Amino acid sequence: MEPAARHRGRIDRRRARHAKPASGTTRVLQSESPALQAMWHVVCSIPRGQVSTYGAIARAAGFPGRARQAGFALRMAPAALRLPWHRVVGAGGRIVFAKSSAAYHEQARRLRAEGVRVSEGRIDPRALIDQA
């Protein structure tokens, strides 16, 4: 195969990878993913005044070792679900957002409103529960 033909093939593969689906084809929405739905269900079950970790959410949903997927599930959740995202923190009870971010301050504010003690970005260990 001559170099020009190889180059054209590479471009065609890139276009195919980034192309929009043709009309009439169905695309599975991420909200239809059983893994995401399972994680959303677990997050909804965290009671007021209690906090869980991303890792505990993943374990309880049946996906041990997938803490980052739990974070992805919260990021992809439709706003209409009104998930209590603020009740999920990082390992060790730490708020994972940057201290200077609006999300950090919003999460701390919401947790304090529910009676959870937050100090220096860390949650009172008595508020942590393990969903598994």
Rosetta blueprint (number, residue, H / E / L):
1 M L
2 E L
3 P H
4 A H
5 A H
6 R H
7 H H
8 R H
9 G H
10 R H
11 I H
12 D H
13 R H
14 R H
15 R H
16 A H
17 R H
18 H H
19 A L
20 K L
21 P L
22 A L
23 S L
24 G L
25 T L
26 T L
27 R L
28 V L
29 L L
30 Q H
31 S H
32 E H
33 S L
34 P H
35 A H
36 L H
37 Q H
38 A H
39 M H
40 W H
41 H H
42 V H
43 V H
44 C H
45 S L
46 I L
47 P L
48 R L
49 G L
50 Q L
51 V E
52 S E
53 T E
54 Y H
55 G H
56 A H
57 I H
58 A H
59 R H
60 A H
61 A L
62 G L
63 F L
64 P L
65 G L
66 R L
67 A H
68 R H
69 Q H
70 A H
71 G H
72 F H
73 A H
74 L H
75 R H
76 M H
77 A L
78 P L
79 A H
80 A H
81 L H
82 R L
83 L L
84 P L
85 W H
86 H H
87 R H
88 V E
89 V E
90 G E
91 A L
92 G L
93 G L
94 R E
95 I L
96 V L
97 F L
98 A L
99 K L
100 S L
101 S L
102 A H
103 A H
104 Y H
105 H H
106 E H
107 Q H
108 A H
109 R H
110 R H
111 L H
112 R H
113 A H
114 E L
115 G L
116 V L
117 R L
118 V E
119 S E
120 E L
121 G L
122 R E
123 I E
124 D L
125 P H
126 R H
127 A H
128 L E
129 I L
130 D L
131 Q L
132 A L
